[in-house]
């Protein structure tokens, strides 16, 4: 299950935008966001590079993977 340290999230609207971007590419995914820690975990897809691209396409920065 890919997990990422993500910067640029500051509110519930950011979480909604990030989820929307990931679900647009991976509709089966379950996106869990820890806003305080800036951590995003995605189950339902193992395509870490594609998930990182989707997160960055929503104008957030993937600092690093946490699961590798």
ZADOTI-478150 format. One record per residue: residue in three letters; x, y, z of N, C-alpha, C in turn. Coordinates in steps of 0.1 Angstrom, whole numbers, padded with zeros to 4 digits, always signed. Example, Ala and Ser with C-alpha at 12.3 -4.5 7.8 and 13.67 -1.06 7.14 Angstrom:
ALA+0132-0057+0078+0123-0045+0078+0132-0033+0078/SER+0128-0022+0071+0137-0011+0071+0129+0000+0079/
% end
This chain:
UNK+0009-0012+0000+0000+0000+0000+0009+0012+0000/UNK+0009+0020-0011+0018+0032-0012+0014+0042-0001/UNK+0024+0048+0004+0022+0059+0014+0032+0070+0010/UNK+0028+0083+0012+0036+0094+0008+0036+0105+0019/UNK+0047+0112+0020+0048+0125+0027+0045+0136+0017/UNK+0034+0143+0020+0029+0153+0010+0029+0167+0017/UNK+0034+0177+0010+0033+0191+0015+0023+0199+0007/UNK+0018+0209+0013+0009+0218+0006-0006+0216+0010/UNK-0008+0207+0019-0022+0204+0024-0024+0212+0037/UNK-0035+0220+0037-0037+0227+0050-0051+0227+0055/UNK-0061+0221+0047-0075+0221+0052-0082+0210+0045/UNK-0095+0209+0049-0103+0198+0044-0105+0200+0029/UNK-0105+0212+0024-0106+0214+0010-0095+0208+0002/UNK-0083+0209+0008-0071+0203+0002-0072+0188+0002/UNK-0077+0182+0012-0079+0167+0013-0089+0163+0002/UNK-0100+0171+0001-0110+0167-0009-0104+0168-0023/UNK-0096+0178-0026-0090+0180-0039-0080+0169-0042/UNK-0072+0165-0032-0063+0154-0034-0070+0141-0037/UNK-0080+0138-0029-0088+0126-0031-0094+0125-0045/UNK-0100+0137-0049-0106+0137-0062-0096+0134-0073/UNK-0084+0140-0072-0074+0138-0082-0070+0123-0083/UNK-0068+0117-0071-0064+0103-0071-0076+0094-0076/UNK-0088+0097-0072-0099+0088-0076-0103+0090-0091/UNK-0099+0101-0097-0101+0103-0111-0093+0093-0119/UNK-0081+0090-0114-0073+0080-0121-0074+0066-0116/UNK-0077+0065-0103-0078+0052-0097-0092+0051-0089/UNK-0103+0049-0096-0116+0049-0090-0118+0039-0079/UNK-0110+0028-0079-0111+0018-0069-0103+0021-0056/UNK-0095+0031-0057-0086+0034-0045-0093+0039-0033/UNK-0087+0037-0022-0092+0043-0009-0081+0051-0004/UNK-0083+0064-0003-0073+0074+0001-0075+0078+0015/UNK-0064+0077+0023-0065+0081+0037-0054+0092+0039/UNK-0059+0103+0045-0050+0115+0046-0049+0118+0061/UNK-0037+0120+0066-0034+0125+0079-0030+0139+0077/UNK-0039+0149+0078-0036+0163+0075-0025+0168+0084/UNK-0026+0165+0097-0016+0171+0106-0002+0166+0103/UNK+0000+0153+0100+0013+0148+0097+0017+0149+0082/UNK+0008+0153+0073+0011+0154+0059+0013+0141+0053/UNK+0006+0131+0057+0008+0117+0051-0004+0113+0044/UNK-0002+0106+0033-0013+0101+0024-0010+0086+0022/UNK-0020+0078+0024-0019+0064+0022-0030+0060+0012/UNK-0026+0051+0002-0036+0047-0008-0037+0032-0008/UNK-0048+0027-0006-0050+0012-0009-0059+0010-0021/UNK-0057-0001-0028-0065-0004-0040-0057-0001-0052/UNK-0044+0004-0051-0036+0005-0062-0021+0005-0058/UNK-0013-0003-0065+0001-0004-0061+0010+0005-0071/UNK+0004+0013-0079+0011+0021-0089+0016+0034-0082/UNK+0026+0033-0074+0032+0044-0066+0035+0056-0075/UNK+0043+0054-0087+0046+0065-0095+0033+0072-0101/UNK+0023+0065-0105+0011+0071-0110+0003+0078-0099/UNK+0003+0072-0087-0003+0079-0076+0004+0092-0072/UNK+0017+0092-0072+0025+0104-0070+0022+0115-0080/UNK+0021+0110-0093+0017+0120-0104+0004+0126-0102/UNK-0006+0118-0097-0020+0123-0095-0020+0133-0084/UNK-0012+0130-0073-0012+0139-0062-0005+0153-0066/UNK+0005+0152-0074+0012+0164-0078+0004+0172-0089/UNK-0004+0165-0096-0013+0171-0106-0024+0180-0099/UNK-0026+0176-0086-0036+0184-0078-0028+0196-0071/UNK-0016+0199-0075-0008+0210-0070-0003+0208-0055/UNK-0001+0195-0052+0006+0192-0039+0020+0186-0043/UNK+0029+0186-0033+0042+0181-0035+0044+0168-0027/UNK+0048+0158-0035+0052+0145-0029+0066+0147-0025/UNK+0069+0147-0012+0083+0149-0007+0090+0135-0008/UNK+0084+0125-0004+0090+0111-0004+0080+0101-0002/UNK+0083+0088-0006+0075+0077-0002+0078+0073+0012/UNK+0068+0068+0019+0070+0064+0033+0071+0049+0034/UNK+0066+0042+0024+0065+0027+0025+0077+0020+0019/UNK+0086+0027+0014+0097+0019+0007+0110+0020+0015/
% end
